[in-house]
Structures are given as C-alpha cells and as structure tokens.
Amino acid sequence: MIEGIGIDVVNIDRIGRLSEAVKQRLFHPRELEDASALALEVQSEFLAGRFAAKEALGKALGTGLKGISLQEIWVEKQSDGSPKLCFAGRARILVGSRTVMLSISHDQPVSVAVVLLQGGCDGSL
Ligand SMILES: CC(C)(COP(=O)(O)OP(=O)(O)OC[C@H]1O[C@@H](n2cnc3c(N)ncnc32)[C@H](O)[C@@H]1OP(=O)(O)O)[C@@H](O)C(=O)NCCC(=O)NCCS
C-alpha cells in the first residue's frame, strides 16, 4: 500500500554556493565523498539531487524532517546507477519497515527528487 509521496525541487546554484561547513551539516560524509569523486561541474547537481531526496522524504513521511539530522539520511548509488535512500538513528526509526522508493533527475537550473513510501499488506487479496 502506498503510504506517502513527496517531491522536492532544489536550485543547483544554491547548493553550489554553500560553504563547506554547511555542506557538512546537510550531507552524509559518504555523499560528500561521492560528490568529490565527480567532475567539478556536476558536483553541485549531484548534491542538489540528494538534498531534494531528503526533503521529498520529509514530505512523504508527512511529518517533515523536524528532529532528524540530515546526516541520518543519505543516498547511495546502486550498481545500475539508481539511487537508494539509506537511514540511521531517528530517521531509521521513523521510516521503520516501509519500502522507500526514490527517483532523482537534474536539468539546470534545478534537481528534482520524488520519494514513494510503501507500507506492508493493504489487506486486499
Ligand atoms: C539513467 C537515465 C534514466 C538518466 O537519465 P538522464 O536524463 O541522463 O539524467 P537525469 O538527470 O534525469 O537522471 C540522473 C539520475 O538518474 C538516476 N539514475 C541513474 N541510473 C538509474 C537507473 N538505472 N535507474 C533509475 N535511476 C537512475 C540517478 O539518481 C541520477 O542522478 P545522480 O547520478 O545524481 O544520482 C538515462 O541515462 C538512461 O536511460 N539510461 C539507460 C540505461 C543506461 O544506458 N545506463 C548507462 C549505463 S553506462
């Protein structure tokens, strides 16, 4: 059963202008490491997509991200290139056993992410 959907759009330049200190607050070390391995011109869109994913998750949960550190939510790339949301701490507890689906797209000047939350059985046969 679909329990929630969230979408977010992030301006890529806005992420590019963030200081390193702010980036370290907003992103998991793994995301920053993955970004730093990319060509400079795509680093900001890569991080913008990840920031959009976190905000979209907040919308899908219906509670926003209050009380959750953004470092407790991060995106990993799977072997086929598709993105997967990962969780730690309070974020992991909030998401629980639900399946989380994520899609990211970039088209200057914005990155967009959609998150779908799927719960367990909906009772239908
Ligand atoms: C994957 C694909 C849909 C991306 O579309 P695009 O218009 O080039 O780029 P977009 O900005 O819309 O999307 C990029 C995002 O798609 C996501 N993505 C990449 N591969 C994906 C896949 N197999 N499934 C789902 N999402 C994928 C990633 O999140 C990526 O952003 P990120 O690198 O910052 O995480 C497109 O390249 C495609 O159709 N590829 C077909 C498969 C293929 O040929 N792969 C290349 C292997 S070399």
The ligand as an ORCA input file, in Angstrom:
! r2SCAN-3c Opt
* xyz 0 1
  C      19.634      6.568    -16.175
  C      18.973      7.618    -17.037
  C      17.483      7.407    -16.993
  C      19.319      9.018    -16.511
  O      18.592      9.997    -17.241
  P      19.247     11.384    -17.661
  O      18.211     12.187    -18.347
  O      20.541     11.141    -18.330
  O      19.625     12.082    -16.296
  P      18.687     12.628    -15.133
  O      19.290     13.886    -14.647
  O      17.241     12.675    -15.498
  O      18.840     11.495    -14.028
  C      20.059     11.309    -13.366
  C      19.753     10.470    -12.161
  O      19.141      9.252    -12.562
  C      19.357      8.305    -11.537
  N      19.686      7.038    -12.188
  C      20.822      6.665    -12.793
  N      20.723      5.412    -13.263
  C      19.485      4.971    -12.950
  C      18.785      3.749    -13.139
  N      19.341      2.703    -13.770
  N      17.520      3.633    -12.664
  C      16.944      4.667    -12.014
  N      17.564      5.861    -11.793
  C      18.814      6.006    -12.267
  C      20.492      8.818    -10.663
  O      19.958      9.183     -9.399
  C      20.973     10.056    -11.399
  O      21.360     11.131    -10.576
  P      22.681     11.042     -9.663
  O      23.765     10.490    -10.525
  O      22.932     12.436     -9.204
  O      22.312     10.119     -8.534
  C      19.460      7.509    -18.512
  O      20.846      7.728    -18.515
  C      19.101      6.188    -19.116
  O      18.012      5.937    -19.561
  N      19.978      5.283    -19.157
  C      19.631      3.947    -19.684
  C      20.492      2.975    -19.029
  C      21.857      3.277    -19.458
  O      22.144      3.335    -20.615
  N      22.704      3.476    -18.468
  C      24.009      3.907    -18.755
  C      24.974      2.923    -18.215
  S      26.545      3.412    -18.767
*
